[in-house]
Amino acid sequence: MFKLLDIVRLKEDDLEAGVKKTYTGTIVDVLGNGEAFTVEFIDENGDMIEKAIMKEYTADQLILVESYNE
């Protein structure tokens, strides 16, 4: 299961938010006991994609890149 500060990617591009599946993001909020996640995605220029931070992504939409170890 995904957790706060894990690094993730999308399985598919999110055209509505402008997130490509090659972009990495950090989980910044876990919603509904892990039912959804807020992810801060960064584009190829190092800029945060603001539209994505307003969306909720499910575990089915995400791929774990790196797990955050406390």
PDB file of N, H, CA, C and O in Angstrom:
ATOM      1  N   MET A   1       0.845  -1.189   0.000  1.00  0.00           N
ATOM      2  CA  MET A   1       0.000   0.000   0.000  1.00  0.00           C
ATOM      3  C   MET A   1       0.887   1.247   0.000  1.00  0.00           C
ATOM      4  O   MET A   1       1.991   1.243   0.543  1.00  0.00           O
ATOM      5  N   PHE A   2       0.394   2.272  -0.600  1.00  0.00           N
ATOM      6  H   PHE A   2      -0.504   2.275  -1.041  1.00  0.00           H
ATOM      7  CA  PHE A   2       1.124   3.538  -0.668  1.00  0.00           C
ATOM      8  C   PHE A   2       1.011   4.287   0.656  1.00  0.00           C
ATOM      9  O   PHE A   2       0.042   4.132   1.398  1.00  0.00           O
ATOM     10  N   LYS A   3       2.025   5.100   0.929  1.00  0.00           N
ATOM     11  H   LYS A   3       2.813   5.225   0.325  1.00  0.00           H
ATOM     12  CA  LYS A   3       1.996   5.898   2.163  1.00  0.00           C
ATOM     13  C   LYS A   3       2.560   7.293   1.904  1.00  0.00           C
ATOM     14  O   LYS A   3       3.130   7.568   0.849  1.00  0.00           O
ATOM     15  N   LEU A   4       2.389   8.142   2.874  1.00  0.00           N
ATOM     16  H   LEU A   4       1.926   7.919   3.732  1.00  0.00           H
ATOM     17  CA  LEU A   4       2.849   9.521   2.807  1.00  0.00           C
ATOM     18  C   LEU A   4       4.331   9.577   2.432  1.00  0.00           C
ATOM     19  O   LEU A   4       5.149   8.849   2.996  1.00  0.00           O
ATOM     20  N   LEU A   5       4.663  10.432   1.491  1.00  0.00           N
ATOM     21  H   LEU A   5       3.999  11.023   1.033  1.00  0.00           H
ATOM     22  CA  LEU A   5       6.006  10.727   0.994  1.00  0.00           C
ATOM     23  C   LEU A   5       6.601   9.672   0.061  1.00  0.00           C
ATOM     24  O   LEU A   5       7.760   9.786  -0.338  1.00  0.00           O
ATOM     25  N   ASP A   6       5.815   8.637  -0.294  1.00  0.00           N
ATOM     26  H   ASP A   6       4.874   8.544   0.030  1.00  0.00           H
ATOM     27  CA  ASP A   6       6.267   7.701  -1.325  1.00  0.00           C
ATOM     28  C   ASP A   6       6.375   8.438  -2.655  1.00  0.00           C
ATOM     29  O   ASP A   6       5.616   9.369  -2.922  1.00  0.00           O
ATOM     30  N   ILE A   7       7.323   8.014  -3.484  1.00  0.00           N
ATOM     31  H   ILE A   7       7.940   7.257  -3.266  1.00  0.00           H
ATOM     32  CA  ILE A   7       7.493   8.566  -4.827  1.00  0.00           C
ATOM     33  C   ILE A   7       6.748   7.636  -5.794  1.00  0.00           C
ATOM     34  O   ILE A   7       6.944   6.421  -5.775  1.00  0.00           O
ATOM     35  N   VAL A   8       5.896   8.221  -6.634  1.00  0.00           N
ATOM     36  H   VAL A   8       5.736   9.208  -6.650  1.00  0.00           H
ATOM     37  CA  VAL A   8       5.042   7.425  -7.523  1.00  0.00           C
ATOM     38  C   VAL A   8       5.033   8.007  -8.941  1.00  0.00           C
ATOM     39  O   VAL A   8       5.505   9.117  -9.186  1.00  0.00           O
ATOM     40  N   ARG A   9       4.482   7.222  -9.854  1.00  0.00           N
ATOM     41  H   ARG A   9       4.099   6.320  -9.656  1.00  0.00           H
ATOM     42  CA  ARG A   9       4.174   7.649 -11.219  1.00  0.00           C
ATOM     43  C   ARG A   9       2.770   7.177 -11.534  1.00  0.00           C
ATOM     44  O   ARG A   9       2.236   6.287 -10.873  1.00  0.00           O
ATOM     45  N   LEU A  10       2.179   7.779 -12.547  1.00  0.00           N
ATOM     46  H   LEU A  10       2.613   8.503 -13.084  1.00  0.00           H
ATOM     47  CA  LEU A  10       0.879   7.326 -13.016  1.00  0.00           C
ATOM     48  C   LEU A  10       1.052   6.171 -13.996  1.00  0.00           C
ATOM     49  O   LEU A  10       2.054   6.103 -14.707  1.00  0.00           O
ATOM     50  N   LYS A  11       0.085   5.269 -14.036  1.00  0.00           N
ATOM     51  H   LYS A  11      -0.729   5.324 -13.458  1.00  0.00           H
ATOM     52  CA  LYS A  11       0.092   4.176 -15.014  1.00  0.00           C
ATOM     53  C   LYS A  11      -0.247   4.703 -16.406  1.00  0.00           C
ATOM     54  O   LYS A  11       0.228   4.175 -17.412  1.00  0.00           O
ATOM     55  N   GLU A  12      -1.067   5.740 -16.452  1.00  0.00           N
ATOM     56  H   GLU A  12      -1.453   6.169 -15.635  1.00  0.00           H
ATOM     57  CA  GLU A  12      -1.500   6.348 -17.716  1.00  0.00           C
ATOM     58  C   GLU A  12      -1.391   7.869 -17.595  1.00  0.00           C
ATOM     59  O   GLU A  12      -1.494   8.409 -16.494  1.00  0.00           O
ATOM     60  N   ASP A  13      -1.184   8.556 -18.706  1.00  0.00           N
ATOM     61  H   ASP A  13      -1.099   8.117 -19.600  1.00  0.00           H
ATOM     62  CA  ASP A  13      -1.177  10.021 -18.699  1.00  0.00           C
ATOM     63  C   ASP A  13      -2.510  10.547 -18.176  1.00  0.00           C
ATOM     64  O   ASP A  13      -3.563   9.970 -18.451  1.00  0.00           O
ATOM     65  N   ASP A  14      -2.461  11.638 -17.426  1.00  0.00           N
ATOM     66  H   ASP A  14      -1.607  12.106 -17.203  1.00  0.00           H
ATOM     67  CA  ASP A  14      -3.668  12.348 -16.985  1.00  0.00           C
ATOM     68  C   ASP A  14      -3.718  13.643 -17.783  1.00  0.00           C
ATOM     69  O   ASP A  14      -3.177  14.664 -17.359  1.00  0.00           O
ATOM     70  N   LEU A  15      -4.361  13.595 -18.925  1.00  0.00           N
ATOM     71  H   LEU A  15      -4.800  12.765 -19.270  1.00  0.00           H
ATOM     72  CA  LEU A  15      -4.399  14.747 -19.828  1.00  0.00           C
ATOM     73  C   LEU A  15      -5.105  15.937 -19.203  1.00  0.00           C
ATOM     74  O   LEU A  15      -4.715  17.080 -19.442  1.00  0.00           O
ATOM     75  N   GLU A  16      -6.132  15.690 -18.410  1.00  0.00           N
ATOM     76  H   GLU A  16      -6.449  14.762 -18.216  1.00  0.00           H
ATOM     77  CA  GLU A  16      -6.889  16.761 -17.763  1.00  0.00           C
ATOM     78  C   GLU A  16      -6.003  17.593 -16.823  1.00  0.00           C
ATOM     79  O   GLU A  16      -6.121  18.817 -16.771  1.00  0.00           O
ATOM     80  N   ALA A  17      -5.120  16.919 -16.086  1.00  0.00           N
ATOM     81  H   ALA A  17      -5.024  15.925 -16.128  1.00  0.00           H
ATOM     82  CA  ALA A  17      -4.243  17.621 -15.145  1.00  0.00           C
ATOM     83  C   ALA A  17      -2.898  17.989 -15.761  1.00  0.00           C
ATOM     84  O   ALA A  17      -2.143  18.768 -15.179  1.00  0.00           O
ATOM     85  N   GLY A  18      -2.595  17.435 -16.933  1.00  0.00           N
ATOM     86  H   GLY A  18      -3.209  16.802 -17.406  1.00  0.00           H
ATOM     87  CA  GLY A  18      -1.319  17.720 -17.569  1.00  0.00           C
ATOM     88  C   GLY A  18      -0.166  16.903 -17.023  1.00  0.00           C
ATOM     89  O   GLY A  18       0.984  17.340 -17.069  1.00  0.00           O
ATOM     90  N   VAL A  19      -0.467  15.708 -16.502  1.00  0.00           N
ATOM     91  H   VAL A  19      -1.401  15.353 -16.465  1.00  0.00           H
ATOM     92  CA  VAL A  19       0.566  14.845 -15.934  1.00  0.00           C
ATOM     93  C   VAL A  19       0.830  13.687 -16.896  1.00  0.00           C
ATOM     94  O   VAL A  19      -0.082  12.938 -17.249  1.00  0.00           O
ATOM     95  N   LYS A  20       2.080  13.554 -17.312  1.00  0.00           N
ATOM     96  H   LYS A  20       2.820  14.163 -17.026  1.00  0.00           H
ATOM     97  CA  LYS A  20       2.481  12.427 -18.145  1.00  0.00           C
ATOM     98  C   LYS A  20       2.902  11.273 -17.244  1.00  0.00           C
ATOM     99  O   LYS A  20       3.350  11.493 -16.118  1.00  0.00           O
ATOM    100  N   LYS A  21       2.762  10.055 -17.730  1.00  0.00           N
ATOM    101  H   LYS A  21       2.398   9.876 -18.644  1.00  0.00           H
ATOM    102  CA  LYS A  21       3.104   8.893 -16.911  1.00  0.00           C
ATOM    103  C   LYS A  21       4.603   8.805 -16.622  1.00  0.00           C
ATOM    104  O   LYS A  21       5.022   8.021 -15.771  1.00  0.00           O
ATOM    105  N   THR A  22       5.400   9.592 -17.312  1.00  0.00           N
ATOM    106  H   THR A  22       5.059  10.229 -18.003  1.00  0.00           H
ATOM    107  CA  THR A  22       6.842   9.623 -17.056  1.00  0.00           C
ATOM    108  C   THR A  22       7.220  10.563 -15.906  1.00  0.00           C
ATOM    109  O   THR A  22       8.350  10.514 -15.418  1.00  0.00           O
ATOM    110  N   TYR A  23       6.291  11.414 -15.470  1.00  0.00           N
ATOM    111  H   TYR A  23       5.374  11.453 -15.866  1.00  0.00           H
ATOM    112  CA  TYR A  23       6.563  12.349 -14.377  1.00  0.00           C
ATOM    113  C   TYR A  23       6.495  11.625 -13.038  1.00  0.00           C
ATOM    114  O   TYR A  23       5.658  10.744 -12.839  1.00  0.00           O
ATOM    115  N   THR A  24       7.372  11.999 -12.134  1.00  0.00           N
ATOM    116  H   THR A  24       8.052  12.714 -12.295  1.00  0.00           H
ATOM    117  CA  THR A  24       7.290  11.448 -10.782  1.00  0.00           C
ATOM    118  C   THR A  24       6.568  12.428  -9.872  1.00  0.00           C
ATOM    119  O   THR A  24       6.526  13.632 -10.125  1.00  0.00           O
ATOM    120  N   GLY A  25       6.005  11.880  -8.814  1.00  0.00           N
ATOM    121  H   GLY A  25       6.039  10.902  -8.608  1.00  0.00           H
ATOM    122  CA  GLY A  25       5.292  12.698  -7.848  1.00  0.00           C
ATOM    123  C   GLY A  25       5.490  12.149  -6.447  1.00  0.00           C
ATOM    124  O   GLY A  25       5.881  10.997  -6.261  1.00  0.00           O
ATOM    125  N   THR A  26       5.212  12.992  -5.469  1.00  0.00           N
ATOM    126  H   THR A  26       4.894  13.928  -5.619  1.00  0.00           H
ATOM    127  CA  THR A  26       5.310  12.614  -4.071  1.00  0.00           C
ATOM    128  C   THR A  26       3.918  12.623  -3.460  1.00  0.00           C
ATOM    129  O   THR A  26       3.168  13.584  -3.628  1.00  0.00           O
ATOM    130  N   ILE A  27       3.573  11.559  -2.755  1.00  0.00           N
ATOM    131  H   ILE A  27       4.182  10.778  -2.619  1.00  0.00           H
ATOM    132  CA  ILE A  27       2.288  11.522  -2.064  1.00  0.00           C
ATOM    133  C   ILE A  27       2.352  12.488  -0.887  1.00  0.00           C
ATOM    134  O   ILE A  27       3.175  12.331   0.015  1.00  0.00           O
ATOM    135  N   VAL A  28       1.477  13.487  -0.905  1.00  0.00           N
ATOM    136  H   VAL A  28       0.808  13.615  -1.638  1.00  0.00           H
ATOM    137  CA  VAL A  28       1.481  14.514   0.138  1.00  0.00           C
ATOM    138  C   VAL A  28       0.271  14.413   1.067  1.00  0.00           C
ATOM    139  O   VAL A  28       0.206  15.113   2.077  1.00  0.00           O
ATOM    140  N   ASP A  29      -0.685  13.548   0.734  1.00  0.00           N
ATOM    141  H   ASP A  29      -0.632  12.979  -0.087  1.00  0.00           H
ATOM    142  CA  ASP A  29      -1.830  13.330   1.603  1.00  0.00           C
ATOM    143  C   ASP A  29      -2.444  11.968   1.294  1.00  0.00           C
ATOM    144  O   ASP A  29      -2.591  11.584   0.134  1.00  0.00           O
ATOM    145  N   VAL A  30      -2.797  11.251   2.354  1.00  0.00           N
ATOM    146  H   VAL A  30      -2.677  11.564   3.296  1.00  0.00           H
ATOM    147  CA  VAL A  30      -3.486   9.972   2.228  1.00  0.00           C
ATOM    148  C   VAL A  30      -4.923  10.213   2.672  1.00  0.00           C
ATOM    149  O   VAL A  30      -5.163  10.672   3.789  1.00  0.00           O
ATOM    150  N   LEU A  31      -5.871   9.905   1.804  1.00  0.00           N
ATOM    151  H   LEU A  31      -5.675   9.532   0.897  1.00  0.00           H
ATOM    152  CA  LEU A  31      -7.273  10.208   2.048  1.00  0.00           C
ATOM    153  C   LEU A  31      -8.078   8.935   2.287  1.00  0.00           C
ATOM    154  O   LEU A  31      -7.818   7.895   1.682  1.00  0.00           O
ATOM    155  N   GLY A  32      -9.062   9.037   3.183  1.00  0.00           N
ATOM    156  H   GLY A  32      -9.273   9.882   3.675  1.00  0.00           H
ATOM    157  CA  GLY A  32      -9.977   7.927   3.397  1.00  0.00           C
ATOM    158  C   GLY A  32      -9.292   6.624   3.753  1.00  0.00           C
ATOM    159  O   GLY A  32      -9.660   5.571   3.233  1.00  0.00           O
ATOM    160  N   ASN A  33      -8.300   6.677   4.631  1.00  0.00           N
ATOM    161  H   ASN A  33      -8.001   7.533   5.053  1.00  0.00           H
ATOM    162  CA  ASN A  33      -7.603   5.465   5.069  1.00  0.00           C
ATOM    163  C   ASN A  33      -6.973   4.703   3.903  1.00  0.00           C
ATOM    164  O   ASN A  33      -6.982   3.472   3.877  1.00  0.00           O
ATOM    165  N   GLY A  34      -6.426   5.446   2.945  1.00  0.00           N
ATOM    166  H   GLY A  34      -6.418   6.446   2.967  1.00  0.00           H
ATOM    167  CA  GLY A  34      -5.728   4.849   1.814  1.00  0.00           C
ATOM    168  C   GLY A  34      -6.583   4.599   0.588  1.00  0.00           C
ATOM    169  O   GLY A  34      -6.146   3.919  -0.340  1.00  0.00           O
ATOM    170  N   GLU A  35      -7.799   5.140   0.568  1.00  0.00           N
ATOM    171  H   GLU A  35      -8.153   5.693   1.322  1.00  0.00           H
ATOM    172  CA  GLU A  35      -8.666   4.971  -0.602  1.00  0.00           C
ATOM    173  C   GLU A  35      -8.248   5.866  -1.765  1.00  0.00           C
ATOM    174  O   GLU A  35      -8.496   5.540  -2.926  1.00  0.00           O
ATOM    175  N   ALA A  36      -7.613   6.997  -1.448  1.00  0.00           N
ATOM    176  H   ALA A  36      -7.412   7.261  -0.504  1.00  0.00           H
ATOM    177  CA  ALA A  36      -7.148   7.937  -2.472  1.00  0.00           C
ATOM    178  C   ALA A  36      -5.951   8.708  -1.931  1.00  0.00           C
ATOM    179  O   ALA A  36      -5.660   8.696  -0.735  1.00  0.00           O
ATOM    180  N   PHE A  37      -5.265   9.383  -2.861  1.00  0.00           N
ATOM    181  H   PHE A  37      -5.501   9.393  -3.832  1.00  0.00           H
ATOM    182  CA  PHE A  37      -4.029  10.080  -2.508  1.00  0.00           C
ATOM    183  C   PHE A  37      -3.947  11.406  -3.243  1.00  0.00           C
ATOM    184  O   PHE A  37      -4.379  11.526  -4.390  1.00  0.00           O
ATOM    185  N   THR A  38      -3.387  12.398  -2.567  1.00  0.00           N
ATOM    186  H   THR A  38      -3.037  12.301  -1.636  1.00  0.00           H
ATOM    187  CA  THR A  38      -3.023  13.646  -3.219  1.00  0.00           C
ATOM    188  C   THR A  38      -1.544  13.538  -3.551  1.00  0.00           C
ATOM    189  O   THR A  38      -0.724  13.205  -2.695  1.00  0.00           O
ATOM    190  N   VAL A  39      -1.214  13.823  -4.804  1.00  0.00           N
ATOM    191  H   VAL A  39      -1.880  14.094  -5.499  1.00  0.00           H
ATOM    192  CA  VAL A  39       0.167  13.660  -5.265  1.00  0.00           C
ATOM    193  C   VAL A  39       0.661  14.971  -5.861  1.00  0.00           C
ATOM    194  O   VAL A  39      -0.023  15.593  -6.674  1.00  0.00           O
ATOM    195  N   GLU A  40       1.848  15.382  -5.451  1.00  0.00           N
ATOM    196  H   GLU A  40       2.404  14.877  -4.790  1.00  0.00           H
ATOM    197  CA  GLU A  40       2.487  16.575  -6.015  1.00  0.00           C
ATOM    198  C   GLU A  40       3.428  16.106  -7.123  1.00  0.00           C
ATOM    199  O   GLU A  40       4.503  15.568  -6.860  1.00  0.00           O
ATOM    200  N   PHE A  41       2.997  16.321  -8.368  1.00  0.00           N
ATOM    201  H   PHE A  41       2.123  16.758  -8.582  1.00  0.00           H
ATOM    202  CA  PHE A  41       3.793  15.907  -9.524  1.00  0.00           C
ATOM    203  C   PHE A  41       4.680  17.049  -9.997  1.00  0.00           C
ATOM    204  O   PHE A  41       4.317  18.221  -9.899  1.00  0.00           O
ATOM    205  N   ILE A  42       5.846  16.686 -10.507  1.00  0.00           N
ATOM    206  H   ILE A  42       6.142  15.734 -10.586  1.00  0.00           H
ATOM    207  CA  ILE A  42       6.831  17.635 -11.025  1.00  0.00           C
ATOM    208  C   ILE A  42       7.051  17.328 -12.509  1.00  0.00           C
ATOM    209  O   ILE A  42       7.229  16.170 -12.887  1.00  0.00           O
ATOM    210  N   ASP A  43       7.039  18.369 -13.346  1.00  0.00           N
ATOM    211  H   ASP A  43       6.895  19.310 -13.039  1.00  0.00           H
ATOM    212  CA  ASP A  43       7.251  18.160 -14.784  1.00  0.00           C
ATOM    213  C   ASP A  43       8.741  18.103 -15.118  1.00  0.00           C
ATOM    214  O   ASP A  43       9.588  18.164 -14.227  1.00  0.00           O
ATOM    215  N   GLU A  44       9.050  17.987 -16.406  1.00  0.00           N
ATOM    216  H   GLU A  44       8.361  17.937 -17.130  1.00  0.00           H
ATOM    217  CA  GLU A  44      10.445  17.848 -16.843  1.00  0.00           C
ATOM    218  C   GLU A  44      11.293  19.093 -16.574  1.00  0.00           C
ATOM    219  O   GLU A  44      12.521  19.027 -16.620  1.00  0.00           O
ATOM    220  N   ASN A  45      10.644  20.230 -16.293  1.00  0.00           N
ATOM    221  H   ASN A  45       9.646  20.284 -16.255  1.00  0.00           H
ATOM    222  CA  ASN A  45      11.371  21.464 -15.961  1.00  0.00           C
ATOM    223  C   ASN A  45      11.554  21.649 -14.466  1.00  0.00           C
ATOM    224  O   ASN A  45      12.159  22.627 -14.027  1.00  0.00           O
ATOM    225  N   GLY A  46      11.030  20.709 -13.678  1.00  0.00           N
ATOM    226  H   GLY A  46      10.538  19.915 -14.035  1.00  0.00           H
ATOM    227  CA  GLY A  46      11.130  20.811 -12.227  1.00  0.00           C
ATOM    228  C   GLY A  46      10.018  21.636 -11.601  1.00  0.00           C
ATOM    229  O   GLY A  46      10.091  21.980 -10.421  1.00  0.00           O
ATOM    230  N   ASP A  47       8.987  21.958 -12.381  1.00  0.00           N
ATOM    231  H   ASP A  47       8.929  21.679 -13.340  1.00  0.00           H
ATOM    232  CA  ASP A  47       7.866  22.760 -11.881  1.00  0.00           C
ATOM    233  C   ASP A  47       6.735  21.861 -11.400  1.00  0.00           C
ATOM    234  O   ASP A  47       6.443  20.828 -12.003  1.00  0.00           O
ATOM    235  N   MET A  48       6.099  22.275 -10.293  1.00  0.00           N
ATOM    236  H   MET A  48       6.336  23.114  -9.803  1.00  0.00           H
ATOM    237  CA  MET A  48       4.952  21.534  -9.789  1.00  0.00           C
ATOM    238  C   MET A  48       3.770  21.722 -10.733  1.00  0.00           C
ATOM    239  O   MET A  48       3.539  22.822 -11.234  1.00  0.00           O
ATOM    240  N   ILE A  49       3.031  20.661 -10.971  1.00  0.00           N
ATOM    241  H   ILE A  49       3.218  19.767 -10.563  1.00  0.00           H
ATOM    242  CA  ILE A  49       1.844  20.719 -11.818  1.00  0.00           C
ATOM    243  C   ILE A  49       0.654  21.006 -10.910  1.00  0.00           C
ATOM    244  O   ILE A  49       0.148  20.112 -10.232  1.00  0.00           O
ATOM    245  N   GLU A  50       0.216  22.253 -10.903  1.00  0.00           N
ATOM    246  H   GLU A  50       0.627  22.980 -11.453  1.00  0.00           H
ATOM    247  CA  GLU A  50      -0.793  22.717  -9.960  1.00  0.00           C
ATOM    248  C   GLU A  50      -2.144  22.021 -10.097  1.00  0.00           C
ATOM    249  O   GLU A  50      -2.810  21.769  -9.093  1.00  0.00           O
ATOM    250  N   LYS A  51      -2.555  21.709 -11.314  1.00  0.00           N
ATOM    251  H   LYS A  51      -2.014  21.913 -12.130  1.00  0.00           H
ATOM    252  CA  LYS A  51      -3.849  21.048 -11.508  1.00  0.00           C
ATOM    253  C   LYS A  51      -3.883  19.676 -10.837  1.00  0.00           C
ATOM    254  O   LYS A  51      -4.933  19.247 -10.358  1.00  0.00           O
ATOM    255  N   ALA A  52      -2.754  18.993 -10.799  1.00  0.00           N
ATOM    256  H   ALA A  52      -1.901  19.342 -11.188  1.00  0.00           H
ATOM    257  CA  ALA A  52      -2.697  17.644 -10.233  1.00  0.00           C
ATOM    258  C   ALA A  52      -2.879  17.653  -8.720  1.00  0.00           C
ATOM    259  O   ALA A  52      -3.435  16.710  -8.158  1.00  0.00           O
ATOM    260  N   ILE A  53      -2.418  18.703  -8.059  1.00  0.00           N
ATOM    261  H   ILE A  53      -1.966  19.469  -8.515  1.00  0.00           H
ATOM    262  CA  ILE A  53      -2.512  18.759  -6.597  1.00  0.00           C
ATOM    263  C   ILE A  53      -3.964  18.890  -6.136  1.00  0.00           C
ATOM    264  O   ILE A  53      -4.278  18.614  -4.978  1.00  0.00           O
ATOM    265  N   MET A  54      -4.848  19.311  -7.044  1.00  0.00           N
ATOM    266  H   MET A  54      -4.592  19.535  -7.984  1.00  0.00           H
ATOM    267  CA  MET A  54      -6.268  19.456  -6.720  1.00  0.00           C
ATOM    268  C   MET A  54      -7.056  18.175  -6.972  1.00  0.00           C
ATOM    269  O   MET A  54      -8.262  18.132  -6.728  1.00  0.00           O
ATOM    270  N   LYS A  55      -6.385  17.131  -7.458  1.00  0.00           N
ATOM    271  H   LYS A  55      -5.405  17.165  -7.655  1.00  0.00           H
ATOM    272  CA  LYS A  55      -7.057  15.874  -7.788  1.00  0.00           C
ATOM    273  C   LYS A  55      -6.739  14.799  -6.759  1.00  0.00           C
ATOM    274  O   LYS A  55      -5.784  14.907  -5.990  1.00  0.00           O
ATOM    275  N   GLU A  56      -7.560  13.768  -6.768  1.00  0.00           N
ATOM    276  H   GLU A  56      -8.336  13.680  -7.393  1.00  0.00           H
ATOM    277  CA  GLU A  56      -7.312  12.593  -5.948  1.00  0.00           C
ATOM    278  C   GLU A  56      -7.032  11.430  -6.891  1.00  0.00           C
ATOM    279  O   GLU A  56      -7.744  11.233  -7.876  1.00  0.00           O
ATOM    280  N   TYR A  57      -5.999  10.667  -6.585  1.00  0.00           N
ATOM    281  H   TYR A  57      -5.421  10.827  -5.785  1.00  0.00           H
ATOM    282  CA  TYR A  57      -5.639   9.502  -7.378  1.00  0.00           C
ATOM    283  C   TYR A  57      -5.816   8.248  -6.529  1.00  0.00           C
ATOM    284  O   TYR A  57      -5.535   8.258  -5.330  1.00  0.00           O
ATOM    285  N   THR A  58      -6.281   7.172  -7.152  1.00  0.00           N
ATOM    286  H   THR A  58      -6.509   7.164  -8.125  1.00  0.00           H
ATOM    287  CA  THR A  58      -6.455   5.909  -6.438  1.00  0.00           C
ATOM    288  C   THR A  58      -5.205   5.053  -6.600  1.00  0.00           C
ATOM    289  O   THR A  58      -4.371   5.311  -7.468  1.00  0.00           O
ATOM    290  N   ALA A  59      -5.087   4.048  -5.767  1.00  0.00           N
ATOM    291  H   ALA A  59      -5.764   3.838  -5.062  1.00  0.00           H
ATOM    292  CA  ALA A  59      -3.943   3.140  -5.841  1.00  0.00           C
ATOM    293  C   ALA A  59      -3.865   2.457  -7.205  1.00  0.00           C
ATOM    294  O   ALA A  59      -2.772   2.155  -7.684  1.00  0.00           O
ATOM    295  N   ASP A  60      -5.008   2.212  -7.831  1.00  0.00           N
ATOM    296  H   ASP A  60      -5.896   2.457  -7.443  1.00  0.00           H
ATOM    297  CA  ASP A  60      -5.041   1.574  -9.150  1.00  0.00           C
ATOM    298  C   ASP A  60      -4.401   2.436 -10.237  1.00  0.00           C
ATOM    299  O   ASP A  60      -3.999   1.920 -11.279  1.00  0.00           O
ATOM    300  N   GLN A  61      -4.306   3.737 -10.002  1.00  0.00           N
ATOM    301  H   GLN A  61      -4.632   4.157  -9.155  1.00  0.00           H
ATOM    302  CA  GLN A  61      -3.740   4.651 -10.994  1.00  0.00           C
ATOM    303  C   GLN A  61      -2.244   4.873 -10.814  1.00  0.00           C
ATOM    304  O   GLN A  61      -1.605   5.486 -11.669  1.00  0.00           O
ATOM    305  N   LEU A  62      -1.677   4.383  -9.714  1.00  0.00           N
ATOM    306  H   LEU A  62      -2.196   3.885  -9.020  1.00  0.00           H
ATOM    307  CA  LEU A  62      -0.301   4.709  -9.349  1.00  0.00           C
ATOM    308  C   LEU A  62       0.642   3.514  -9.401  1.00  0.00           C
ATOM    309  O   LEU A  62       0.231   2.368  -9.220  1.00  0.00           O
ATOM    310  N   ILE A  63       1.910   3.806  -9.651  1.00  0.00           N
ATOM    311  H   ILE A  63       2.244   4.737  -9.798  1.00  0.00           H
ATOM    312  CA  ILE A  63       2.997   2.837  -9.596  1.00  0.00           C
ATOM    313  C   ILE A  63       4.017   3.362  -8.599  1.00  0.00           C
ATOM    314  O   ILE A  63       4.397   4.532  -8.660  1.00  0.00           O
ATOM    315  N   LEU A  64       4.462   2.522  -7.693  1.00  0.00           N
ATOM    316  H   LEU A  64       4.154   1.572  -7.643  1.00  0.00           H
ATOM    317  CA  LEU A  64       5.464   2.919  -6.716  1.00  0.00           C
ATOM    318  C   LEU A  64       6.843   2.981  -7.372  1.00  0.00           C
ATOM    319  O   LEU A  64       7.277   2.017  -8.002  1.00  0.00           O
ATOM    320  N   VAL A  65       7.527   4.112  -7.225  1.00  0.00           N
ATOM    321  H   VAL A  65       7.174   4.895  -6.713  1.00  0.00           H
ATOM    322  CA  VAL A  65       8.880   4.285  -7.743  1.00  0.00           C
ATOM    323  C   VAL A  65       9.874   4.078  -6.614  1.00  0.00           C
ATOM    324  O   VAL A  65      10.876   3.378  -6.763  1.00  0.00           O
ATOM    325  N   GLU A  66       9.572   4.710  -5.470  1.00  0.00           N
ATOM    326  H   GLU A  66       8.759   5.278  -5.349  1.00  0.00           H
ATOM    327  CA  GLU A  66      10.461   4.599  -4.308  1.00  0.00           C
ATOM    328  C   GLU A  66       9.634   4.748  -3.040  1.00  0.00           C
ATOM    329  O   GLU A  66       8.848   5.686  -2.906  1.00  0.00           O
ATOM    330  N   SER A  67       9.814   3.833  -2.128  1.00  0.00           N
ATOM    331  H   SER A  67      10.453   3.071  -2.237  1.00  0.00           H
ATOM    332  CA  SER A  67       9.083   3.872  -0.860  1.00  0.00           C
ATOM    333  C   SER A  67       9.828   4.754   0.129  1.00  0.00           C
ATOM    334  O   SER A  67      11.053   4.695   0.236  1.00  0.00           O
ATOM    335  N   TYR A  68       9.072   5.571   0.849  1.00  0.00           N
ATOM    336  H   TYR A  68       8.077   5.620   0.762  1.00  0.00           H
ATOM    337  CA  TYR A  68       9.670   6.422   1.868  1.00  0.00           C
ATOM    338  C   TYR A  68       9.900   5.590   3.115  1.00  0.00           C
ATOM    339  O   TYR A  68       8.973   4.971   3.636  1.00  0.00           O
ATOM    340  N   ASN A  69      11.122   5.576   3.587  1.00  0.00           N
ATOM    341  H   ASN A  69      11.875   6.079   3.164  1.00  0.00           H
ATOM    342  CA  ASN A  69      11.459   4.853   4.823  1.00  0.00           C
ATOM    343  C   ASN A  69      11.723   5.833   5.930  1.00  0.00           C
ATOM    344  O   ASN A  69      12.632   6.659   5.848  1.00  0.00           O
ATOM    345  N   GLU A  70      10.929   5.736   6.958  1.00  0.00           N
ATOM    346  H   GLU A  70      10.191   5.065   7.025  1.00  0.00           H
ATOM    347  CA  GLU A  70      11.063   6.675   8.085  1.00  0.00           C
ATOM    348  C   GLU A  70      12.291   6.377   8.894  1.00  0.00           C
ATOM    349  O   GLU A  70      12.563   7.064   9.879  1.00  0.00           O
TER     350      GLU A  70
END
